[in-house]
Amino acid sequence: MEETNFKPSIIEISSREHPTNMKFSLAKRLRALIPARVTSRYKQLRCRIHRARIAFADATRMEFYDLLENQHTPSDEDFYNRK
């Protein structure tokens, strides 16, 4: 009898054995253990941090543009006319 090296294709792997499904089911089980109020508080904090980061980026960007607009670039006349 000849031996065949049988390797299951991706289609033949059942969804129960699929690694991503295993990951999702693990996440579901973990989520069931954590109380809902903890997760909602975490989401609120994450959202608040995200908003703060955006606000900080906007503020620094505006400050940078203000500096660019108000900056005085010395011209040749300034160089020769200085005392």
Distance bins in CASP14 RR format, pairs under 12 A and 6 or more apart:
PFRMAT RR
TARGET T0000
AUTHOR 0000-0000-0000
RMODE 2
METHOD distances of the structure
MODEL  1
6 12 0 0 0 0 1 0 0 0 0 0 0
7 13 0 0 0 0 0 1 0 0 0 0 0
8 14 0 0 0 0 1 0 0 0 0 0 0
8 17 0 0 0 0 1 0 0 0 0 0 0
8 18 0 0 0 0 0 1 0 0 0 0 0
10 17 0 0 0 0 0 1 0 0 0 0 0
10 18 0 0 0 0 1 0 0 0 0 0 0
10 19 0 0 0 0 0 1 0 0 0 0 0
10 20 0 0 0 0 0 1 0 0 0 0 0
11 18 0 0 0 0 0 1 0 0 0 0 0
12 18 0 0 0 0 0 1 0 0 0 0 0
13 19 0 0 0 0 1 0 0 0 0 0 0
13 20 0 0 0 0 0 1 0 0 0 0 0
13 21 0 0 0 0 1 0 0 0 0 0 0
13 22 0 0 0 0 0 1 0 0 0 0 0
14 21 0 0 0 0 1 0 0 0 0 0 0
14 22 0 0 0 0 0 1 0 0 0 0 0
15 21 1 0 1 0 0 0 0 0 0 0 0
15 22 0 0 0 0 1 0 0 0 0 0 0
15 24 0 0 0 0 0 1 0 0 0 0 0
15 25 0 0 0 0 0 1 0 0 0 0 0
16 22 0 0 0 0 1 0 0 0 0 0 0
16 24 0 0 0 0 0 1 0 0 0 0 0
16 25 0 0 0 0 1 0 0 0 0 0 0
17 25 0 0 0 0 0 1 0 0 0 0 0
18 24 0 0 0 0 1 0 0 0 0 0 0
18 25 0 0 0 0 0 1 0 0 0 0 0
19 25 0 0 0 0 0 1 0 0 0 0 0
19 26 0 0 0 0 0 1 0 0 0 0 0
20 26 0 0 0 0 0 1 0 0 0 0 0
20 27 0 0 0 0 0 1 0 0 0 0 0
21 27 0 0 0 0 0 1 0 0 0 0 0
21 28 0 0 0 0 0 1 0 0 0 0 0
22 28 0 0 0 0 0 1 0 0 0 0 0
22 29 0 0 0 0 0 1 0 0 0 0 0
23 29 0 0 0 0 0 1 0 0 0 0 0
23 30 0 0 0 0 0 1 0 0 0 0 0
24 30 0 0 0 0 0 1 0 0 0 0 0
24 31 0 0 0 0 0 1 0 0 0 0 0
25 31 0 0 0 0 0 1 0 0 0 0 0
25 32 0 0 0 0 0 1 0 0 0 0 0
26 32 0 0 0 0 0 1 0 0 0 0 0
26 33 0 0 0 0 0 1 0 0 0 0 0
27 33 0 0 0 0 0 1 0 0 0 0 0
27 34 0 0 0 0 0 1 0 0 0 0 0
27 39 0 0 0 0 0 1 0 0 0 0 0
28 34 0 0 0 0 0 1 0 0 0 0 0
30 38 0 0 0 0 0 1 0 0 0 0 0
30 39 0 0 0 0 0 1 0 0 0 0 0
31 38 0 0 0 0 0 1 0 0 0 0 0
31 39 1 0 0 1 0 0 0 0 0 0 0
31 40 0 0 0 0 0 1 0 0 0 0 0
31 42 0 0 0 0 0 1 0 0 0 0 0
32 39 0 0 0 0 0 1 0 0 0 0 0
33 39 0 0 0 0 0 1 0 0 0 0 0
34 40 0 0 0 0 0 1 0 0 0 0 0
34 41 0 0 0 0 0 1 0 0 0 0 0
34 42 0 0 0 0 1 0 0 0 0 0 0
34 43 0 0 0 0 0 1 0 0 0 0 0
35 41 0 0 0 0 1 0 0 0 0 0 0
35 42 0 0 0 0 0 1 0 0 0 0 0
36 42 0 0 0 0 0 1 0 0 0 0 0
36 43 0 0 0 0 0 1 0 0 0 0 0
37 43 0 0 0 0 0 1 0 0 0 0 0
37 44 0 0 0 0 0 1 0 0 0 0 0
38 44 0 0 0 0 0 1 0 0 0 0 0
38 45 0 0 0 0 0 1 0 0 0 0 0
39 45 0 0 0 0 0 1 0 0 0 0 0
39 46 0 0 0 0 0 1 0 0 0 0 0
40 46 0 0 0 0 0 1 0 0 0 0 0
40 47 0 0 0 0 0 1 0 0 0 0 0
41 47 0 0 0 0 0 1 0 0 0 0 0
41 48 0 0 0 0 0 1 0 0 0 0 0
42 48 0 0 0 0 0 1 0 0 0 0 0
42 49 0 0 0 0 0 1 0 0 0 0 0
43 49 0 0 0 0 0 1 0 0 0 0 0
43 50 0 0 0 0 0 1 0 0 0 0 0
44 50 0 0 0 0 0 1 0 0 0 0 0
44 51 0 0 0 0 0 1 0 0 0 0 0
45 51 0 0 0 0 0 1 0 0 0 0 0
45 52 0 0 0 0 0 1 0 0 0 0 0
46 52 0 0 0 0 0 1 0 0 0 0 0
46 53 0 0 0 0 0 1 0 0 0 0 0
47 53 0 0 0 0 0 1 0 0 0 0 0
47 54 0 0 0 0 0 1 0 0 0 0 0
48 54 0 0 0 0 0 1 0 0 0 0 0
48 55 0 0 0 0 0 1 0 0 0 0 0
49 55 0 0 0 0 0 1 0 0 0 0 0
49 56 0 0 0 0 0 1 0 0 0 0 0
50 56 0 0 0 0 0 1 0 0 0 0 0
50 57 0 0 0 0 0 1 0 0 0 0 0
51 57 0 0 0 0 0 1 0 0 0 0 0
51 58 0 0 0 0 0 1 0 0 0 0 0
52 58 0 0 0 0 0 1 0 0 0 0 0
52 59 0 0 0 0 0 1 0 0 0 0 0
53 59 0 0 0 0 0 1 0 0 0 0 0
53 60 0 0 0 0 0 1 0 0 0 0 0
54 60 0 0 0 0 0 1 0 0 0 0 0
54 61 0 0 0 0 0 1 0 0 0 0 0
55 61 0 0 0 0 0 1 0 0 0 0 0
55 62 0 0 0 0 0 1 0 0 0 0 0
56 62 0 0 0 0 0 1 0 0 0 0 0
56 63 0 0 0 0 0 1 0 0 0 0 0
57 63 0 0 0 0 0 1 0 0 0 0 0
57 64 0 0 0 0 0 1 0 0 0 0 0
58 64 0 0 0 0 0 1 0 0 0 0 0
58 65 0 0 0 0 0 1 0 0 0 0 0
59 65 0 0 0 0 0 1 0 0 0 0 0
59 66 0 0 0 0 0 1 0 0 0 0 0
60 66 0 0 0 0 0 1 0 0 0 0 0
60 67 0 0 0 0 0 1 0 0 0 0 0
61 67 0 0 0 0 0 1 0 0 0 0 0
61 68 0 0 0 0 0 1 0 0 0 0 0
62 68 0 0 0 0 0 1 0 0 0 0 0
62 69 0 0 0 0 0 1 0 0 0 0 0
63 69 0 0 0 0 0 1 0 0 0 0 0
63 70 0 0 0 0 0 1 0 0 0 0 0
64 70 0 0 0 0 0 1 0 0 0 0 0
64 71 0 0 0 0 0 1 0 0 0 0 0
65 71 0 0 0 0 0 1 0 0 0 0 0
72 78 0 0 0 0 1 0 0 0 0 0 0
73 79 0 0 0 0 0 1 0 0 0 0 0
74 80 0 0 0 0 0 1 0 0 0 0 0
74 81 0 0 0 0 0 1 0 0 0 0 0
74 82 0 0 0 0 1 0 0 0 0 0 0
75 81 0 0 0 0 1 0 0 0 0 0 0
75 82 0 0 0 0 0 1 0 0 0 0 0
76 82 0 0 0 0 0 1 0 0 0 0 0
END
